Amino acid sequence: MEVRVLNNISREDRARVVATAGNLSRFNGNVMECYDDHSDYEKNVKLISNIIKMGHESICDHDYFVIALKDVSAIVEQTLIEERIASFTIKSRRNVNFKDAGYYVSDFHDEDGNLLKNNDELKNEYRKHMDYLFDSYDKLIQNGIILEDARFVNPYSFNSNIIMGCDAHVLKDLVVKLTKTRLSKIGELKELGNKLRDILHTYSSYYDKKIDSEEVNDSDMIKDKLLSVIPNNGYYRVTSRVKLLDHTDNVDDVIIKTLIMKKLGCNSDYANYVYNCYIKKGNFKYEIMRDLYNTSFNNLDNNILKSINFRFELPFSLAVLTHFTRHRTHDPVIPEFTSLTDISQYKIPPKIEEDKKLLVMFKDVFKRNIEVRDYFKKMGVRDEDLVYFLLSGNLVNVTSNIDGATLVHMLRLRLCEKAQWEIKNNAKEMRDEVRKVSDVYSSILGPTCEIIGKCFEGRESCGKVKALRKDSYHG
């Protein structure tokens, strides 16, 4: 693992910006004068530390980091992506062959965190198994299976490469999370947390005392309480399809009335009157919704669509989970990657299911993986060290609250013909669920070729937009 800051701004400049933000609200002069007044590094660090101690950490949002992470596992990747305020660019498994990417090798501990006496022997067995999994991945490719389907047999130990962007405030929270909570029991996460702390110490030392003073209860009290009253009868069940669990009442009415209030500057009573008298009946509201789509496409009226919300339950393979969670303006809830995930439940790509020989091989991979994982568990290996036996095809339940603007954006991308088949299927089911509760809003859910007759993929376009235009012309 290698972690490096790419925007190499000096600690003096970083502290000066943060100190300026911290002092601006009570500074008699303008912002430029305030900045010029904060040229002393030591005084700036002292000022920032005092402000942080008072609980006003938002000033540290102005201290921004762009960090490269080389050869970290998919466990790290998924853990980081759950930090919704940070931003990420990740090496694609759809377009890059990961046969020789390498993988993380964990030490193996007992439940008390002690290194097992046969650790070296277990590591050798682990390496043999990981090599077998990557060889199986390669065999699928050699037999004509495309990369995005072959990756379903890749273990979550494989090396990923990431560019992460976040402010010092988020980075501090991440350090605490990786080094002081139960996540620190996963050795790789703790190693990353320590490296990120070194970065904060080097560039933003004003956070040193805050991190030292953070006290975190790393026990899972809620889970323990639940399990004390709920029998373990194999409760892990992955839902068979997308379900709409909850939504804003009267979706279409809320959007149109909110739009009326914004554009006319009227109150809700008058908006109700306008809607009921002039807009409720007929197709005019469809025209308004299409116009709203066009303006929100450029973020002009995006806040109107954010006035509605949907809560979904979705089944995802780990291979595709990253595609879904990388949309940062929704709030996914994902099971923890420890003993909770049932590795006997997995997704089979259709192309593999069509080939009897490859299907047998694919199922054998998952069967063997379960057997090896169970052997390690029998040897006394704790759950936190077993997370790397998760395969990319394993399934998890995800719930997420998604506002109307985010859903439009997500389905614009995920209903495109170029989208990966699993997430595209889930996107279709999401749209089907919304169509049950909305006629007007659901009419703008889809790829841009269907909604506005445009494609932004350039030379990589599938050509569907031309066919739609042709059909529209003849119609």
C-alpha positions in Angstrom: 0.0 0.0 0.0 1.2 3.5 -0.9 -0.6 6.7 0.0 0.6 10.0 -1.4 -0.8 13.6 -1.4 -1.0 14.9 -5.0 -1.9 18.5 -4.4 1.3 19.2 -2.5 0.3 22.6 -0.8 2.6 23.6 2.0 1.4 23.3 5.6 1.9 27.1 6.0 -0.4 27.9 3.2 -3.0 25.4 4.4 -3.0 26.8 7.9 -3.2 30.4 6.7 -6.4 29.7 4.7 -8.0 27.8 7.6 -7.0 30.5 10.1 -8.4 33.2 7.9 -11.7 31.3 7.7 -11.7 30.9 11.5 -11.1 34.6 12.2 -13.1 36.2 9.3 -16.4 36.4 11.1 -15.0 38.7 13.9 -12.4 40.5 11.8 -13.0 44.2 11.3 -11.5 44.4 7.8 -12.3 42.6 4.5 -11.4 39.0 3.6 -8.2 40.0 1.8 -7.0 42.0 4.8 -7.8 39.1 7.1 -5.7 36.8 4.9 -2.8 39.2 4.9 -3.0 39.5 8.7 -2.5 35.7 9.2 1.1 35.2 8.0 2.5 33.6 11.2 2.3 29.8 11.0 2.6 29.1 14.7 -0.1 31.6 15.6 -2.3 30.2 12.9 -2.0 26.6 14.2 -2.7 27.8 17.8 -5.8 29.8 16.6 -7.1 26.8 14.6 -6.6 24.4 17.4 -8.5 26.6 19.8 -11.4 27.0 17.4 -11.5 23.2 16.8 -11.6 22.7 20.6 -14.7 24.8 20.7 -16.4 22.5 18.1 -16.2 24.8 15.1 -14.5 22.3 12.7 -16.2 23.6 9.5 -13.2 26.0 9.0 -11.1 23.0 8.2 -13.3 22.3 5.1 -11.1 24.8 3.3 -8.0 22.6 3.7 -8.4 20.2 0.8 -6.5 17.1 0.0 -6.2 15.1 -3.2 -4.7 11.7 -2.3 -3.5 8.8 -4.4 -3.9 5.3 -3.0 -1.9 2.6 -4.7 -2.6 -1.1 -4.3 -5.3 -1.1 -1.7 -8.0 -3.8 -1.6 -11.6 -3.5 -2.6 -12.4 -3.7 1.2 -10.6 -0.3 1.5 -12.4 1.0 -1.6 -15.9 0.2 -0.4 -15.1 1.5 3.1 -13.9 4.8 1.7 -16.8 5.2 -0.7 -19.2 5.2 2.2 -17.7 8.6 3.2 -20.3 10.5 1.3 -18.6 13.9 1.4 -15.4 12.7 -0.2 -14.9 12.2 -3.9 -13.3 9.2 -5.7 -12.0 8.1 -9.1 -11.4 4.3 -9.2 -9.6 2.0 -11.6 -12.4 0.3 -13.7 -12.8 -3.5 -13.5 -15.1 -3.3 -16.5 -12.3 -2.1 -18.8 -9.0 -3.3 -17.2 -7.8 -6.9 -16.8 -7.0 -7.5 -13.1 -5.3 -10.8 -13.6 -1.9 -9.4 -12.5 -3.2 -6.6 -10.3 -2.0 -8.4 -7.1 -3.9 -8.9 -3.8 -3.7 -8.0 -0.1 -2.3 -10.7 2.2 -3.6 -10.4 5.7 -2.2 -11.7 9.0 -4.5 -14.1 10.8 -5.6 -13.5 14.4 -7.9 -15.2 16.9 -11.0 -13.5 18.4 -8.9 -11.7 21.0 -6.6 -10.2 18.3 -3.7 -12.4 19.0 -1.6 -13.6 16.0 -2.3 -17.3 15.4 0.7 -19.6 15.9 0.1 -21.1 12.4 -0.1 -17.6 10.8 2.6 -18.3 8.3 1.0 -21.6 7.3 -2.4 -20.0 6.9 -0.9 -17.2 4.8 0.6 -19.8 2.4 -2.8 -21.5 2.1 -4.4 -18.1 1.6 -2.0 -17.3 -1.3 -2.7 -20.6 -3.0 -6.4 -20.0 -2.9 -6.1 -16.4 -4.1 -3.9 -17.6 -7.0 -6.6 -20.2 -7.8 -9.3 -17.5 -7.9 -7.3 -15.2 -10.2 -6.5 -18.2 -12.4 -10.2 -18.9 -12.6 -10.8 -15.3 -13.6 -8.3 -15.6 -16.3 -9.8 -18.9 -17.6 -13.2 -17.2 -17.9 -11.6 -14.5 -20.0 -9.8 -17.0 -22.2 -13.1 -18.7 -22.8 -14.6 -15.5 -24.2 -16.2 -14.0 -21.0 -15.9 -10.3 -21.0 -14.0 -8.6 -18.2 -17.1 -7.2 -16.4 -18.5 -10.7 -16.1 -15.3 -12.5 -15.3 -14.7 -10.2 -12.4 -17.5 -11.8 -10.4 -15.0 -14.5 -9.2 -12.4 -12.0 -8.1 -11.9 -11.9 -4.3 -12.3 -8.7 -2.4 -8.5 -8.9 -1.7 -7.6 -7.6 -5.2 -5.6 -4.4 -5.4 -7.5 -1.3 -6.4 -6.1 2.1 -7.2 -7.9 5.3 -6.2 -7.7 9.0 -6.3 -9.6 10.5 -3.3 -10.5 14.1 -2.7 -11.6 15.3 0.7 -11.1 18.2 3.1 -9.2 18.0 6.4 -12.4 17.7 8.4 -13.5 14.6 6.5 -9.9 13.2 6.6 -9.8 13.6 10.4 -13.1 11.8 10.8 -11.8 9.0 8.5 -8.6 8.6 10.5 -10.6 8.2 13.7 -13.0 5.8 12.0 -10.1 3.6 10.7 -7.9 3.7 13.8 -10.3 3.9 16.8 -13.5 2.0 15.9 -14.1 -1.7 15.3 -13.0 -1.2 11.7 -9.4 -1.0 13.0 -9.6 -4.8 13.6 -9.2 -5.1 9.9 -5.4 -4.7 9.6 -5.4 -3.1 6.2 -7.9 -0.4 7.3 -5.9 0.4 10.4 -2.7 0.6 8.3 -4.4 3.0 6.0 -5.8 5.0 8.9 -2.3 5.4 10.3 -0.9 6.6 6.9 -3.7 9.1 6.6 -2.9 10.3 10.1 0.7 10.8 9.1 -0.5 13.0 6.2 -2.6 15.1 8.6 0.3 15.5 11.0 2.6 16.6 8.1 0.2 19.0 6.5 -2.5 19.9 9.0 -0.9 19.4 12.5 -3.6 21.5 14.1 -5.7 18.3 14.2 -3.1 16.3 16.3 -4.7 17.1 19.7 -8.2 16.6 18.4 -7.4 13.1 17.1 -5.6 12.2 20.3 -8.5 13.3 22.4 -11.2 11.5 20.4 -12.8 8.7 22.5 -14.8 6.1 20.5 -16.8 3.1 21.7 -15.7 0.4 19.2 -18.2 -2.2 20.4 -21.2 -3.0 18.4 -23.8 -2.6 21.2 -26.8 -2.3 18.8 -26.0 -5.6 17.0 -25.3 -7.3 20.4 -28.6 -6.2 21.7 -30.5 -7.4 18.6 -28.8 -10.8 18.7 -29.7 -11.1 22.4 -33.4 -11.2 21.5 -33.4 -12.6 18.0 -32.5 -16.2 17.3 -29.9 -16.8 14.6 -32.1 -18.8 12.2 -30.3 -17.9 8.9 -31.9 -14.4 8.7 -29.5 -13.4 5.9 -31.8 -13.2 2.9 -31.0 -11.2 -0.2 -34.1 -9.6 -1.8 -35.0 -11.0 -5.2 -35.8 -7.7 -6.8 -35.9 -3.9 -6.2 -38.6 -2.8 -3.8 -39.8 0.8 -3.1 -40.1 0.8 0.7 -41.3 4.4 1.1 -41.8 7.6 -0.9 -43.2 11.1 -0.8 -47.0 11.2 -1.0 -48.5 12.7 -4.2 -45.1 12.8 -6.0 -46.3 14.7 -9.1 -48.4 17.2 -7.2 -45.5 18.1 -4.8 -43.1 18.8 -7.7 -45.5 20.9 -9.7 -46.7 22.9 -6.7 -43.2 23.5 -5.5 -42.2 24.7 -9.0 -45.2 27.1 -9.0 -44.1 28.5 -5.6 -40.6 29.1 -6.9 -41.5 30.6 -10.2 -44.4 32.8 -9.0 -43.1 33.6 -5.5 -46.5 32.7 -4.1 -47.4 30.8 -0.9 -48.5 27.2 -0.7 -52.3 28.1 -0.6 -52.1 30.0 -3.9 -49.9 27.3 -5.4 -52.6 24.7 -4.6 -55.2 27.0 -6.1 -53.2 27.5 -9.3 -52.5 23.8 -9.6 -56.1 22.6 -9.1 -57.6 25.2 -11.3 -55.2 25.4 -14.3 -52.7 22.5 -14.3 -54.1 19.4 -12.6 -56.1 18.2 -15.6 -54.6 17.6 -19.1 -51.1 17.2 -20.4 -49.8 20.6 -19.5 -48.1 19.2 -16.4 -46.1 16.8 -18.6 -44.8 19.7 -20.6 -43.8 21.5 -17.4 -42.1 18.4 -16.2 -40.1 18.1 -19.4 -39.1 21.8 -19.2 -38.1 21.2 -15.6 -35.9 18.2 -16.7 -34.1 20.5 -19.2 -33.4 23.2 -16.7 -32.4 20.8 -13.9 -30.0 19.1 -16.4 -27.9 22.3 -16.0 -28.6 22.4 -12.3 -30.8 25.5 -12.6 -33.9 24.0 -11.0 -32.4 20.9 -9.4 -33.7 21.8 -6.0 -37.3 21.4 -7.2 -36.8 17.7 -7.9 -35.0 17.3 -4.5 -38.4 18.1 -2.8 -39.4 14.4 -3.3 -37.8 11.3 -1.9 -37.8 7.5 -2.5 -36.5 4.8 -0.2 -35.5 1.6 -2.0 -34.3 -1.9 -1.1 -32.0 -3.3 -3.7 -30.0 -6.5 -4.2 -26.5 -5.9 -5.5 -23.4 -8.1 -6.2 -20.3 -6.6 -4.7 -19.0 -6.3 -8.3 -21.6 -3.7 -9.0 -22.0 -2.1 -5.6 -19.3 0.4 -6.3 -21.2 1.7 -9.4 -24.2 2.4 -7.2 -22.6 3.8 -4.1 -20.3 6.2 -6.1 -23.3 8.4 -6.6 -22.6 10.6 -3.6 -25.9 12.5 -3.3 -27.9 9.5 -1.9 -27.5 7.7 1.3 -27.0 3.9 1.0 -27.0 1.6 4.0 -24.8 -1.4 3.4 -24.2 -4.5 5.6 -20.8 -4.7 7.3 -18.3 -7.0 5.5 -17.7 -9.4 8.3 -19.6 -12.5 9.3 -22.8 -10.9 8.3 -22.5 -11.6 4.6 -23.5 -15.1 3.4 -21.0 -16.0 0.8 -23.2 -18.9 -0.5 -25.5 -16.3 -2.1 -24.1 -14.9 -5.4 -25.0 -13.5 -8.8 -24.4 -15.5 -12.0 -23.8 -13.4 -15.1 -26.2 -14.4 -17.9 -23.4 -15.2 -20.4 -21.9 -17.7 -18.0 -25.3 -19.2 -17.2 -25.8 -19.9 -20.9 -22.6 -22.0 -21.1 -23.0 -25.3 -19.2 -19.2 -25.9 -18.9 -18.4 -22.4 -17.7 -21.4 -22.5 -15.3 -20.1 -25.6 -13.6 -16.6 -24.0 -13.3 -18.2 -20.7 -11.9 -20.2 -22.6 -9.3 -17.2 -24.7 -8.3 -15.2 -21.5 -7.6 -17.8 -20.3 -5.1 -18.1 -23.8 -3.6 -14.4 -24.0 -3.1 -14.2 -20.5 -1.7 -16.8 -21.4 0.9 -14.8 -24.5 1.9 -11.5 -22.7 2.2 -13.2 -19.8 4.2 -14.8 -22.4 6.5 -11.4 -24.1 7.0 -9.9 -20.8 8.1 -12.8 -20.2 10.4 -12.3 -23.6 11.9 -8.6 -22.8 12.5 -9.8 -20.0 14.8 -9.4 -17.0 12.4 -11.5 -14.0 13.5 -14.2 -12.7 11.2 -12.3 -9.4 10.5 -9.5 -11.4 8.8 -12.0 -13.4 6.7 -13.4 -10.4 4.8 -11.0 -11.1 1.9 -12.8 -14.3 1.1 -15.7 -12.3 -0.2 -16.0 -12.7 -3.9 -17.2 -9.9 -6.2 -20.3 -12.0 -7.2 -21.5 -12.3 -3.6 -24.8 -10.5 -2.9 -25.8 -7.9 -0.3 -29.0 -6.1 0.6 -28.8 -2.3 0.2 -31.3 0.3 1.2 -31.0 3.9 0.2 -32.9 7.2 0.4 -32.8 8.9 -2.9 -34.1 12.4 -3.8 -35.9 13.1 -7.1 -32.9 15.0 -8.6 -30.5 12.2 -7.8 -32.8 9.5 -9.1 -33.1 11.4 -12.4 -29.3 11.6 -12.7 -28.7 8.0 -11.7 -31.3 6.5 -14.1 -30.0 8.8 -16.8 -26.7 7.0 -16.6 -27.8 3.5 -15.5 -30.6 3.0 -18.0 -28.2 3.8 -20.9 -27.5 0.8 -23.2 -23.8 1.0 -22.2 -24.5 0.5 -18.6 -23.5 -2.8 -16.9 -26.3 -5.3 -17.2 -26.9 -5.9 -13.5 -27.1 -2.2 -12.5 -29.2 -1.6 -15.6 -31.7 -4.3 -14.6 -31.9 -2.8 -11.1 -32.4 0.7 -12.6 -35.3 -0.6 -14.7 -36.9 -2.1 -11.6 -36.4 1.2 -9.8 -38.2 3.0 -12.6 -41.0 0.4 -12.6 -41.5 1.0 -8.9 -41.7 4.8 -9.3 -44.1 4.4 -12.2 -46.5 2.8 -9.7 -46.7 6.0 -7.7 -46.1 8.7 -10.3 -47.2 9.3 -13.9 -45.6 12.7 -14.6 -42.3 12.6 -12.7 -41.6 9.0 -14.0 -41.9 10.3 -17.6 -38.5 12.0 -17.2 -36.7 8.9 -15.8 -34.5 7.4 -18.5 -31.4 7.9 -20.7 -31.0 11.3 -22.4 -31.6 9.7 -25.8 -35.2 8.8 -24.7 -36.0 11.9 -22.7 -34.5 14.8 -24.8 -33.3 13.0 -28.0 -29.6 13.6 -27.3 -26.6 11.4 -26.6 -23.4 12.6 -24.9 -21.3 9.5 -25.4 -19.7 10.8 -28.7 -18.0 8.1 -30.7 -18.9 5.5 -28.1 -22.6 6.0 -28.6 -24.6 2.8 -29.1 -26.6 4.5 -31.9 -30.0 4.3 -30.2 -30.5 8.0 -30.4 -30.5 7.9 -34.2 -33.1 5.2 -34.3 -35.3 7.1 -31.9 -35.0 10.3 -34.0 -35.9 8.3 -37.1 -39.0 6.7 -35.4 -40.0 10.2 -34.2 -39.7 11.7 -37.7 -41.8 8.9 -39.3 -44.3 9.1 -36.5 
